[in-house]
């Protein structure tokens, strides 16, 4: 199995690159983000590789680093997500942004990827939510709050305050982050108006 390729860029295609390694050209399928980061033809490059073997083919998938490859593997473990969709997600989001989106249950961010609808985005979040924190800097308390809000388990003032901020045009993850910070400072028992006022201060800071 091939785990890494180090060679010279030979040529590019719509979703692949040929890497020349000592005269052997390997066709490597990549996300658009990875392709854009690679150098011009004739220059040296290194790619982390995931090798997929089937009865009728062997296909190589290339990544800028091992972390991106690990996210590809995690995405493939989600029901209904194949290699094409996984690469589409990684084209739309950096690994760190994907981790944050999952931790914050930001379905809209994941659904921006081509071929990913709300149902698939929901499955990605649901099936990978326990794995995302290991790859992100999102405050665990904030991630829990986002989960509580999503599941309607958060206190009513918190839910109402987040709803008020989203009605003002802020994104749900951004609003949740601001209200989480406000709730932490205001303490338990803070009413909706207090949380909204403090949340707006957090957003303007």
C-alpha positions in Angstrom: 0.0 0.0 0.0 1.2 3.5 -0.9 1.2 5.9 2.1 3.2 8.8 0.7 4.5 10.0 -2.7 7.5 12.3 -3.1 8.3 13.3 -6.7 7.8 15.9 -9.4 4.6 17.3 -10.6 4.0 16.1 -14.2 0.6 17.4 -15.1 -2.8 18.3 -13.8 -6.4 17.3 -14.5 -9.8 18.6 -13.2 -9.5 16.6 -10.0 -6.2 14.8 -10.2 -2.5 15.3 -10.6 0.2 13.1 -12.0 3.2 12.8 -9.8 6.4 11.5 -11.4 8.4 9.3 -9.0 11.6 8.1 -10.6 10.0 7.9 -14.1 6.7 6.3 -12.9 3.7 8.6 -13.2 1.1 8.1 -10.4 -2.4 9.5 -11.0 -3.5 11.0 -7.6 -7.1 12.3 -7.0 -7.2 15.3 -4.7 -9.5 17.9 -3.3 -9.5 21.3 -5.2 -8.0 22.8 -2.1 -5.0 20.4 -2.2 -4.6 20.9 -6.0 -4.5 24.6 -5.6 -1.8 24.3 -3.0 0.5 22.2 -5.1 3.4 23.7 -7.2 3.6 24.1 -10.9 4.5 21.2 -13.3 8.1 20.3 -13.1 8.5 21.2 -9.4 8.9 18.9 -6.4 5.9 17.9 -4.3 5.0 15.6 -1.4 1.6 14.1 -0.9 0.1 11.9 1.9 -1.7 9.1 0.1 -4.7 6.9 0.8 -4.8 3.8 -1.4 -8.2 2.4 -2.2 -8.2 -1.1 -3.8 -11.2 -2.7 -5.4 -11.7 -5.7 -7.7 -11.7 -3.5 -10.8 -9.3 -0.7 -9.9 -6.7 0.8 -7.6 -7.1 4.5 -6.9 -4.8 6.9 -5.1 -6.1 9.9 -3.2 -3.6 12.6 -2.2 -3.6 15.1 0.6 -1.5 18.1 1.7 -0.8 16.5 5.1 -1.6 13.5 7.3 -4.4 15.4 9.1 -6.3 16.0 5.9 -5.9 12.3 5.0 -7.3 11.3 8.5 -10.3 13.5 7.9 -10.8 11.8 4.6 -10.8 8.4 6.3 -13.3 9.7 9.0 -15.6 11.0 6.4 -15.6 7.7 4.5 -16.8 6.0 7.7 -20.0 8.1 7.5 -23.0 6.3 6.0 -23.7 7.6 2.5 -20.3 9.4 2.1 -18.0 8.1 -0.6 -14.7 9.3 -1.8 -16.2 11.9 -4.2 -18.3 13.5 -1.4 -15.4 13.3 1.1 -13.1 15.2 -1.3 -15.9 17.7 -2.0 -16.2 18.4 1.8 -12.4 18.8 2.0 -12.5 21.1 -1.0 -15.0 23.4 0.8 -13.5 23.3 4.3 -10.0 23.2 5.7 -9.6 20.3 8.2 -9.6 22.8 11.1 -12.8 24.4 9.8 -14.5 21.1 9.3 -13.6 20.1 12.8 -15.1 23.3 14.2 -18.2 23.0 12.0 -18.8 19.5 13.4 -18.1 20.5 17.0 -20.5 23.5 16.6 -23.1 21.5 14.7 -22.9 23.9 11.8 -24.8 22.0 9.2 -24.9 25.0 6.8 -21.1 25.1 6.6 -20.8 21.5 5.7 -23.7 21.6 3.2 -21.9 24.2 1.2 -19.8 21.4 -0.3 -20.9 20.2 -3.7 -23.1 17.1 -3.5 -23.7 17.5 0.2 -27.3 18.1 1.2 -28.8 18.8 4.7 -29.3 15.1 5.4 -25.7 14.1 4.6 -24.4 17.1 6.6 -26.5 16.0 9.5 -25.1 12.5 9.3 -21.5 13.8 9.2 -22.1 15.8 12.3 -23.9 13.1 14.2 -21.5 10.3 13.4 -18.3 12.4 13.8 -19.3 14.7 16.7 -17.3 12.6 19.2 -14.2 12.6 17.0 -14.1 16.3 16.0 -12.9 17.8 19.4 -9.6 16.0 19.0 -8.9 18.0 15.9 -10.2 21.5 16.8 -9.5 24.3 19.2 -13.2 24.9 19.9 -13.9 25.2 23.6 -15.5 21.9 24.8 -18.0 23.9 26.9 -19.0 25.8 23.8 -19.4 22.6 21.8 -21.6 21.2 24.5 -23.7 24.3 24.6 -24.1 24.1 20.8 -25.2 20.5 21.2 -27.6 21.4 24.0 -29.1 24.2 21.9 -29.4 21.8 18.9 -31.2 19.2 21.1 -33.3 21.8 22.9 -31.6 21.0 26.2 -30.1 24.4 26.9 -31.9 26.7 29.3 -34.8 28.7 27.8 -33.0 32.1 28.2 -29.9 30.8 26.4 -32.0 29.4 23.5 -34.0 32.6 23.3 -30.9 34.8 23.3 -29.2 32.8 20.6 -32.5 32.9 18.5 -32.6 36.7 19.0 -29.0 37.1 17.7 -29.6 34.9 14.7 -32.7 37.0 13.9 -30.4 40.0 13.9 -28.4 38.3 11.1 -25.6 36.5 13.0 -24.8 32.9 12.1 -26.0 30.3 14.6 -22.4 29.1 15.6 -21.4 32.8 16.0 -24.4 33.6 18.1 -24.0 30.4 20.2 -20.3 31.3 20.9 -21.3 34.8 22.0 -24.1 33.7 24.2 -21.9 30.9 25.7 -19.3 33.5 26.6 -22.0 35.8 28.0 -23.6 32.9 30.0 -20.2 32.0 31.5 -19.7 35.6 32.7 -23.3 36.3 33.8 -23.6 33.0 35.7 -26.7 30.8 36.1 -30.0 32.5 36.3 -29.2 35.3 33.8 -32.3 36.4 31.9 -32.7 36.6 28.2 -32.2 40.4 27.9 -29.0 40.2 29.9 -27.6 37.5 27.7 -28.5 39.3 24.6 -26.9 42.6 25.8 -23.7 40.8 26.9 -23.7 38.6 23.7 -23.8 41.7 21.5 -20.8 43.1 23.5 -18.9 39.9 22.8 -19.7 40.1 19.1 -18.5 43.7 19.0 -15.3 43.1 21.0 
